[in-house]
Amino acid sequence: MELRELMLPAAEAAARIVQGVPAERLAAPTPCPGWDVRTLANHLAFWTGRGETAAAKKPPSGPGEDHDFTAEDGWAAAFAAQARATAAAWTDPAAWEGNTSLTGARPGMPAPVIGGMILGEFVMHGWDLAVATGQDPALPDDVVAGAWEELRPTAAMGREYEAFGDEVPVPESAPLLDRVLGLSGRDPRWTP
């Protein structure tokens, strides 16, 4: 399956998880060191919005990275709508051509790399939020497989830019999601 076909199911999984975040858990810890649920949800909301403009190869718009999306009424539903819009933008084959940027920097990066990053955000931060709030991530197998294929060649770059921590050793026999998490610097056994 092409990566662009995985964007909508990945977005739907992330939207379901975000909509399941209880307000009383916003200050809870997450697998991302130093980030509580609120910080992580805001990070995911911010970059998801940037993902839509990157797919269209337009300059980023919207609030800044310091914006608290979770302070707004209906923030989880707004995230779900944005996640679907971002995924829809990445279903266009033209989104995967040339270069684009999440920040507006030029010349940017190859569009497939950015698309893979968006998919990874949905999968990894979806998992982060799910385990931090006691939810079952229930990520579709094909989405996890797509994230694995995208992560393997880019994990070193993620560590270089401090987007990922050090790889957590996970046995080859472990479920693929656990291997994705370990490669991205997450401990699949993490609990709050």
C-alpha positions in Angstrom: 0.0 0.0 0.0 1.3 3.5 -0.8 2.1 5.8 2.1 -0.5 8.3 0.9 -3.2 5.7 1.3 -2.2 5.2 5.0 -2.5 8.9 5.9 -6.3 8.9 6.5 -6.3 5.7 8.7 -3.4 7.1 10.6 -5.1 10.4 11.1 -8.3 8.6 12.2 -6.4 6.6 14.8 -4.7 9.8 16.2 -8.1 11.6 16.2 -9.7 8.8 18.1 -6.9 8.8 20.7 -6.9 12.6 21.1 -10.7 12.7 21.5 -10.3 10.1 24.3 -7.9 12.3 26.3 -9.7 13.1 29.6 -9.4 16.7 30.7 -8.1 15.6 34.1 -5.2 13.8 32.5 -3.7 16.9 30.7 -1.0 17.3 33.4 -0.1 13.6 33.3 3.4 12.4 32.2 4.0 11.0 28.8 6.8 8.8 27.3 8.3 12.0 25.9 10.7 13.2 28.5 9.7 16.5 30.1 6.3 16.6 28.3 3.0 16.2 29.9 -0.2 15.3 28.0 -1.0 19.0 27.3 2.4 19.7 25.9 2.3 16.6 23.7 -1.3 17.3 22.5 -0.3 20.9 21.6 2.8 19.7 19.7 0.7 17.2 17.7 -2.0 19.8 17.0 0.6 22.4 15.8 2.5 20.1 13.5 -0.6 18.5 12.2 -1.8 21.9 11.0 1.6 22.6 9.5 1.4 19.2 7.7 -1.6 20.4 5.7 0.1 23.5 4.4 3.3 21.4 3.6 1.2 19.1 1.5 0.0 22.0 -0.5 3.5 23.5 -0.7 2.3 26.7 0.9 3.8 28.8 3.7 2.7 27.7 7.1 -0.2 29.6 8.7 -2.0 29.5 12.0 -1.0 30.0 15.6 2.6 29.6 16.7 4.2 26.7 18.5 3.6 28.2 21.9 -0.2 28.2 21.3 -2.3 26.2 23.8 -4.8 24.4 21.6 -6.1 22.4 24.7 -7.3 25.7 26.3 -9.9 26.1 23.5 -13.4 24.7 23.7 -13.8 21.6 21.5 -10.0 21.4 21.0 -10.1 17.6 20.5 -12.8 17.8 17.9 -10.9 20.6 16.2 -7.8 18.4 16.2 -9.7 15.5 14.6 -11.0 17.8 11.8 -7.5 19.2 11.2 -6.0 15.7 11.2 -8.5 14.6 8.6 -7.8 17.7 6.5 -4.1 17.1 6.7 -4.5 13.5 5.7 -6.7 14.4 2.8 -4.1 16.9 1.6 -1.5 14.1 1.6 -3.7 11.8 -0.5 -3.1 14.0 -3.5 -0.2 12.5 -5.5 1.1 16.0 -6.1 1.8 16.4 -2.4 4.5 13.8 -2.7 6.4 15.5 -5.5 9.3 17.9 -5.2 10.3 19.5 -2.0 8.3 21.1 0.8 8.7 22.3 4.4 6.8 22.2 7.7 8.5 25.5 8.7 8.5 27.5 5.5 12.3 27.1 5.1 13.5 26.8 1.5 14.4 24.6 -0.3 12.8 22.3 2.3 13.1 18.6 2.1 11.8 15.9 -0.3 8.1 15.8 0.1 8.0 12.0 0.8 10.2 12.6 3.8 7.8 15.3 5.2 4.8 13.0 4.4 6.6 10.2 6.3 7.2 12.6 9.3 3.5 13.4 9.4 2.6 9.7 9.4 5.1 9.1 12.1 3.6 11.9 14.2 0.2 10.3 14.0 1.6 6.9 15.0 4.2 7.7 17.6 2.5 10.6 19.3 -0.8 8.8 19.0 0.8 5.9 21.0 2.3 8.4 23.4 -1.0 10.0 24.2 -2.8 6.6 24.4 -0.5 5.1 26.9 -0.3 8.3 28.9 -4.1 8.4 29.3 -4.8 4.7 29.7 -6.2 4.1 26.2 -5.6 1.2 23.8 -3.7 2.7 20.8 -5.3 0.2 18.5 -3.2 1.4 15.6 -4.0 -0.3 12.3 -1.4 -2.9 11.3 -0.8 -1.4 7.8 -0.3 2.0 9.3 2.3 0.6 11.8 4.0 -1.2 8.9 4.1 2.1 6.9 5.6 3.9 9.9 8.3 1.2 10.2 9.2 1.5 6.5 9.5 5.3 6.8 11.3 5.3 10.2 14.1 2.9 9.4 15.9 5.2 6.9 15.2 8.4 8.9 15.7 7.4 12.5 19.3 8.5 12.6 18.3 11.9 11.2 15.6 12.1 13.9 18.2 11.5 16.6 20.5 14.1 15.0 17.8 16.7 15.2 16.9 15.5 18.7 13.4 14.5 17.6 14.1 11.0 18.9 16.0 9.7 21.9 18.5 6.9 21.8 17.2 3.7 20.3 15.7 1.4 22.9 16.7 -2.2 22.2 13.7 -4.3 21.2 13.9 -8.0 20.1 13.4 -8.7 16.4 10.6 -11.1 17.5 8.7 -8.3 19.2 5.5 -6.9 17.6 6.2 -4.4 14.9 4.8 -1.5 16.9 7.2 -2.2 19.7 10.1 -2.1 17.2 8.8 1.2 15.8 8.7 2.6 19.3 12.2 1.3 20.2 13.7 2.7 17.0 12.2 6.1 17.7 13.7 6.1 21.2 10.6 5.0 23.1 10.3 2.2 25.6 7.3 0.0 24.5 6.9 -1.0 28.2 6.5 2.6 29.4 3.7 3.3 31.9 2.8 6.6 33.7 
